[in-house]
Amino acid sequence: MLKENVFVGVEAGQQVNESRKRFISRETIVKAIAEAPDAEWKAIIALARYAGLRIPSELFALRWCDVDFEQGRMKVHSPKTERHAGGAARIVPLFVKLRPYLEALFNESAAEGAVYVISKHRLAAMNLRTEFKRIIDDAGLTAWPKLFHNLRASRESELMREYDLATVCKWIGNSPAVAAKHYATSVDLDADFKRASGQHNKKAAQCGVNQSEAECKSPKGEPQNNLENAVDCTPLQSLPNDGDGRYRTGKPCELQ
């Protein structure tokens, strides 16, 4: 019998199955949310797709006192990365697409004195994946691999089209290396290829060459913008310190 583990110090290989990566569009998520049975489930799906939270660890750790509606931000606690320096929590913008679902749930939960954002569906026996698949089926959609992970990856891929990688990784809570290997996926490879080769919109490609600036305006007089799936969130210019922890709920968190 061996007296010591000969595999100590040997790192396991990390293989990425590209065939299981999917970009889940906003149109798909809107349909899924429409079939969600209650406000909590709508918020669960929105937090996964529009904020990129890890499900269920970061989802179940989120408290109402972590959500600052006035400042447009929330504090996400991450059990997975808390062992790393500065990895216990991160500040995430309260993205425009996410906000309505949290506000609706807050208005419903505040009257009940809920501490956690997700309270009804946090029971250990509750299988979120099984219920989410049922919601997807009811919406007439085809379930994709890695149901929640691909929502998180889709959000990070989407954000990387609008913001620098370092900022996006701070919001999502991973490293650039991990983001590139396990999360980054093409939003629309065919459209990107056509845009890169100048075939996406030949009229737009002629702007500045054969047309005047006025001719390159849209009917409303705005410059043409052919970027698909633009991210409609407001970037956080600065992140103030947590201070005394006062938030809209009036229930200060114990800041860590």
N, C-alpha and C positions, 0 to 999 in steps of 0.2 A: 504494500500500500504506500502511495506517495505521502511524504510527510509535509509537503508544501504544494501550493497551487502553482503549477508551471506556467499558467496563463496570466499570472499577475503582471500587469503592465502592458499586456497586449490589447490593443484597441480593436474592437469589432469593426468590420467593414460597414460603410454606410452607402448602400446602393440606392439609387433613385430610379423608380419605375416611371419613366416619362409618360407611358400610356395611361397612367392613373391621374395625371394632371388634367384639370379642366378649368376653363375660365367660365364662371357662372355669371351671366349677364344680369343687369338690373331688371330687365323685362321678366326674366325667369323668377327672380326673387319677389317681384311685385305680385306675381301670380300665386306664389307659395304663401306669402304673407296674407293675401286675401282669403286663403283657406284656413289660416291659423284659428284655432278654437277660441282664443281669448287674448286679451291685451298682453299678458305675460309672454305667450308664445310669439306674438308679433314682435315683441322686444327682443326675445331670444334670437330670432332669425335676423333681425336688424343689427343687433350687436355683433353677430358673427360676420355678416356681409358688409356692413357699412363702417364698423369700427375695427374689425379684424381680431376680436377677442378669441382667446383659446377657450374651447368648450370641452368640459364644463368648468375647469379650474378657475379661470379668471372671471367667468360669468357668475359663478356662485360666490365669489369673494367680493363682488361689487355691491357697495352699500349706497343708500340714497345720499348719505352725507359725503360720499365721494363724487357726487354729480353736482357740478356748479353751473346751474343754468345761466346765471348772470354773467359769468366770465366766459361761458362757452367752452368748458373743458371738463374732464373727469379724470379721477385718479384710479388707475387700474393696478390692482395688486396681482403679482404673478408668482404663485408658488413654484412654478417650474424654474424660474431664473433667480429666485431670491438668494440662492447661495453665491451668486456672483456679485461683485461690488457694484452697487447702484442698481441692481436688478430686481430688488424687492417690489418696486412700484414704478410706474411711469405716468406721465401726464399726456393725455390724448385729447385732441380737439373734439368738441361736441359737433360732429359733422352734420351738415344741413339735412342730409337724407335720414340720419339717425334720430335727430331731435324730436320730431313729431311723435314717434313711437314711445320714447322715454317720457315725454310730457303727458301723453295719454295714460300711460301706466302710472306715473307719479300721481296724477289727479285721482286715480282710482285707489292707489295703495296708501296714499297719505292719510286718508280718512280711517284706515285700518291700523295705522301706526306701524307700518312695515319698516323694518330696519334694512333688510336686503332688497335689492332691486328685484331679484327673482326669489319669491318665497313659496308660492304654491307648488312649483314644479322642481323643487330642489331635494325632494326625498330620495334617499339612496336607491330605493326600489324603482325609481322612475328611469326608464331607459329613453334618454333623449333622442338617440339615433333612431330607435324604432318608431317613436311618435313622429319625428320629423319626416321619416320615409312615408308614413301614412299621409301626412299633410301634402307631400309632394305628389303622391298618387292621386289624392283627391283633387289636386289642381290640374290633373291631366298631364303631368310632366313625367319625364323619365328620370329616375334617380341616377345620380352620378357617383363615381367612386369617392371614397373619403368625404362623406357628406359635409361635415363641418370644416375640415381642414381646407378643402377647396374653396369654401367661402372666404376664409381668412387669406388664403393665397390670392384669390381674385381681387380682394381689396388692396393687398400690397402691390400687386401688379398694376392695378388701376392708379394708385397713388404715385407709383414710380414714373408714370407718364407725365405727371404734373409737378412733382417736387424732387429735390435732390435725394439721392439714395440714403445719405447719412440721416437726414431728417425723417424720412419714411421709416427707417429701421428703428429710430427712437420711438416713433409712434406705435409701431407694430410690436416692438420688443424682441428683435432678433438682430443678428449681425449681417453685414453686407454679404459675407461668404455664405451664410445659411440662406439668406434671401435669394441669392443667385442660384443656389443648388436645389433648394427644396420648394421655393415659393414662386419665383418668377415664371410667368407663363404668357404666351401671346394672347392679347385681347382679340385681335383679328389679323392673323398672319397675312391673309390674302390682301386685305385692305392696306396693311402697312407696306407690303411689297409694291403694290400699285402706286402708293403715295411716294415711296422712295424712288421709284423708277419714272415718276412723272406721269403715270398713266391713270392715276386715281381721278383726276379732274383736269382735263387738258385745258379747259378754259382758265382755271385758276393758275395753271402752269404758265400761261401766256402773260399773266399780270406782270407788269414791270418791263415787259419786252415789247409786245405789240399793242398794249392797251394803256390808256392813261389811268391815273389813280382813281378817278371818278368812275371809270368803266369797271373797275375791279371791286366796286362796292356792291353790297347786297341790295335788294329792293328797298330796305329800310335805311340805306346809306351807311351801313356798318361794313367794315372790312370782312371779306369772306373768311370763314374759319371752317376748315374741313376736318378738323381733328374730331374723331368719333369718340364717344364714351368719355367726354370731358368730365373731370371731377369737379362737382359743384360744392366744394367745401371751402370755408374761409381759413386760410393758413394762420397759424398762431404766430404772431410777430414776436411776442415775448411771453415767458411763463413766469409770473410772479411767484415768490415763495408761498408756501401754504399758510404762513401767518398764524393766526389763532384758530384756523380751521372753520371759520363761520361760513355757512352755505345757506342757500335758499330754504332748506328744510328747517333751519334753526336748530339742528341737532349736530353739533360739532363732532367730527371723528377724532379718535385718538390717533394723532399723526405719528407715524413711525419713521 
